[in-house]
Each structure stands twice: as structure tokens, then as C-alpha cells.
């Protein structure tokens, strides 16, 4: 059965260097995803692959 799911989100403001935003925009356009989706996926990947060993 089809079930509509809603992901809870929150608005936050981050200051990101202009050059990084430009790179992100290019990738988002090339992959046909929104900037928001790309940034979320990048953050999730970084956190999942973070080396926290000391």
C-alpha cells in the first residue's frame, strides 16, 4: 500500500564560502538534485565516514 511519509525538517542558517557554494551548485545541477538535497547528503556522508579515533 502507498503511504505518504513526511520527513521532519528545521531551518538553519550557515555561512558557507562563496567558492564552495559555487561548486555545490554545479554538482547539484549536473546531478539534477536540489542544493538542499545535495548538502544534506554531503553532511550525512561526512558524518557516517568521520574518523573520530584519537
Backbone as CSV, one residue per row, in Angstrom:
resi,resn,N_x,N_y,N_z,CA_x,CA_y,CA_z,C_x,C_y,C_z
1,UNK,0.837,-1.171,0.000,0.000,0.000,0.000,0.887,1.242,0.000
2,UNK,0.443,2.252,-0.699,1.177,3.514,-0.766,0.959,4.298,0.518
3,UNK,2.068,4.725,1.114,1.987,5.508,2.348,2.840,6.760,2.184
4,UNK,2.252,7.898,2.416,2.973,9.161,2.314,3.690,9.417,3.632
5,UNK,4.994,9.632,3.537,5.786,9.903,4.728,6.348,11.310,4.651
6,UNK,6.382,11.972,5.756,6.922,13.324,5.810,8.132,13.336,6.734
7,UNK,9.249,13.822,6.199,10.475,13.947,6.978,10.432,15.283,7.714
8,UNK,10.659,15.239,9.016,10.672,16.475,9.795,11.951,17.242,9.493
9,UNK,11.816,18.523,9.221,12.974,19.363,8.923,12.941,20.604,9.801
10,UNK,14.063,21.302,9.821,14.192,22.553,10.565,15.034,23.505,9.726
11,UNK,14.731,24.769,9.803,15.509,25.769,9.074,16.688,26.235,9.926
12,UNK,17.858,26.242,9.328,19.076,26.747,9.966,19.816,27.609,8.957
13,UNK,20.582,28.546,9.436,21.384,29.397,8.563,22.856,29.083,8.798
14,UNK,23.577,28.830,7.699,25.003,28.554,7.772,25.733,29.506,6.842
15,UNK,26.914,29.910,7.231,27.751,30.740,6.369,28.735,29.806,5.682
16,UNK,28.631,29.761,4.350,29.447,28.856,3.551,30.246,29.705,2.571
17,UNK,31.535,29.434,2.430,32.355,30.204,1.494,31.766,30.208,0.083
18,UNK,31.849,31.348,-0.577,31.278,31.539,-1.911,31.780,30.470,-2.884
19,UNK,33.065,30.179,-2.853,33.638,29.196,-3.777,33.020,27.810,-3.569
20,UNK,32.774,27.437,-2.319,32.162,26.140,-2.027,30.717,26.102,-2.534
21,UNK,29.987,27.175,-2.342,28.609,27.247,-2.838,28.586,27.097,-4.349
22,UNK,29.521,27.718,-5.026,29.593,27.611,-6.485,29.828,26.163,-6.908
23,UNK,30.721,25.481,-6.224,30.993,24.075,-6.539,29.763,23.209,-6.278
24,UNK,29.093,23.459,-5.161,27.891,22.706,-4.823,26.789,22.927,-5.855
25,UNK,26.640,24.169,-6.321,25.620,24.470,-7.324,25.872,23.707,-8.614
26,UNK,27.127,23.639,-9.010,27.480,22.913,-10.234,27.128,21.438,-10.100
27,UNK,27.514,20.833,-8.983,27.231,19.413,-8.768,25.719,19.171,-8.713
28,UNK,24.990,20.021,-8.004,23.536,19.863,-7.888,22.873,19.921,-9.265
29,UNK,23.305,20.864,-10.084,22.740,20.977,-11.431,23.085,19.757,-12.274
30,UNK,24.322,19.330,-12.223,24.754,18.180,-13.018,24.025,16.904,-12.604
31,UNK,23.736,16.763,-11.319,23.081,15.551,-10.804,21.550,15.691,-10.750
32,UNK,21.066,16.865,-11.123,19.628,17.147,-11.135,18.970,16.914,-9.775
33,UNK,19.602,17.465,-8.744,19.041,17.449,-7.395,19.057,18.873,-6.854
34,UNK,18.277,19.121,-5.835,18.276,20.448,-5.231,19.558,20.656,-4.421
35,UNK,19.898,21.912,-4.234,21.061,22.230,-3.392,20.846,21.677,-1.989
36,UNK,19.635,21.810,-1.466,19.339,21.319,-0.130,19.593,19.819,-0.032
37,UNK,19.088,19.074,-1.004,19.287,17.627,-1.009,20.767,17.280,-1.067
38,UNK,21.515,17.970,-1.889,22.948,17.711,-2.008,23.669,17.991,-0.697
39,UNK,23.375,19.112,-0.076,24.040,19.478,1.180,23.705,18.463,2.274
40,UNK,22.451,18.033,2.353,22.054,17.034,3.347,22.819,15.733,3.113
41,UNK,22.885,15.295,1.851,23.591,14.052,1.538,25.088,14.172,1.837
42,UNK,25.677,15.308,1.542,27.103,15.522,1.836,27.348,15.476,3.347
43,UNK,26.489,16.107,4.115,26.647,16.110,5.575,26.485,14.707,6.141
44,UNK,25.469,13.974,5.654,25.258,12.609,6.134,26.451,11.726,5.796
45,UNK,26.977,11.855,4.593,28.133,11.058,4.195,29.335,11.395,5.079
46,UNK,29.571,12.685,5.294,30.719,13.098,6.104,30.597,12.560,7.529
47,UNK,29.413,12.655,8.115,29.225,12.159,9.481,29.361,10.639,9.559
48,UNK,28.843,9.929,8.552,28.929,8.476,8.540,30.351,7.973,8.305
49,UNK,31.202,8.815,7.739,32.566,8.412,7.420,33.604,9.191,8.223
50,UNK,33.183,9.809,9.297,34.059,10.607,10.138,34.985,9.710,10.938
51,UNK,36.271,10.009,10.883,37.263,9.272,11.674,37.391,9.972,13.016
52,UNK,36.802,9.378,14.032,36.838,10.010,15.358,37.882,9.391,16.282
53,UNK,38.770,8.561,15.718,39.813,7.976,16.542,40.830,9.059,16.951
54,UNK,41.362,8.923,18.137,42.312,9.930,18.640,43.726,9.464,18.433
